[in-house]
Amino acid sequence: MTTTQLIAVAGSSPGVGKSTLCTALAGHLAATGAVVDHFEEADILTRPAFRPVADEFADGSGSVRPATLIDATRAYVDGARADGTDTLVTDALLPFVPSLVAWGHREPEIAAFLAELAGAIAPARVSVLYLRDDPDAALRRAVEREGQEWADWYVGKLGGSPGTRAVDSLRAAARHLREEAELTLRLLAATPWEVHVVDVAGRGADEVAATAFARLGLDT
């Protein structure tokens, strides 16, 4: 079986360009002849390996056990390896920190989760591209793109979760996202994965993609 590479694109906020970068990465890699699976953000609800995650989330609790996330991710990576997939490009999947924080898990619990997750998906080679921007600016872009209805939904989603109940406005959401970004990078630094932080402020999608490709050692 092939050794699969997993490129996890995450970010400090909605509106930082995760989906755009994933599309560019998947297209670039496929053009080189690699077998690529592009896992879009909404795919967690439809992919067979993640069916237990979708079922558990929908059972009324509004959360998922960490063990379920680990088992599903292991099944996804193992299946890709068995199928001969060279590279997985995932959009807002790993490292699951925003979800775990929202569900009320504390830093030591999330650190233990990430350590177990890293072991579960080895020997896949994992690279995390973390797109970083000021949350206030990123949220403004997201609202301009999605509309005020999205903003109300986003604030309501955070405010309705046990770990983020203090969020009652976009300003509070931005404050939470700044703290969450610090936590995420601190936790990622303790994993065996390659972590590349790409600052996106004032940069266009093409420039961000070029930087990400260079960090990954991809020819352009």
HELIX and SHEET records of a PDB file:
HELIX    1   1 LYS A   18  ALA A   31  1                                  14    
HELIX    2   2 GLU A   41  LEU A   45  5                                   5    
HELIX    3   3 PRO A   48  PHE A   50  5                                   3    
HELIX    4   4 ARG A   51  PHE A   57  1                                   7    
HELIX    5   5 PRO A   66  ALA A   82  1                                  17    
HELIX    6   6 VAL A   97  ALA A  102  1                                   6    
HELIX    7   7 GLU A  107  ILE A  121  1                                  15    
HELIX    8   8 PRO A  135  GLU A  146  1                                  12    
HELIX    9   9 GLN A  148  GLY A  159  1                                  12    
HELIX   10  10 PRO A  162  THR A  164  5                                   3    
HELIX   11  11 LEU A  170  LEU A  188  1                                  19    
HELIX   12  12 ALA A  205  LEU A  216  1                                  12    
SHEET    1   A 5 VAL A  36  PHE A  39  0                                        
SHEET    2   A 5 THR A  87  ASP A  91  1                                        
SHEET    3   A 5 GLN A   5  GLY A  11  1                                        
SHEET    4   A 5 ARG A 125  ARG A 132  1                                        
SHEET    5   A 5 GLU A 194  ASP A 199  1                                        
END                                                                             
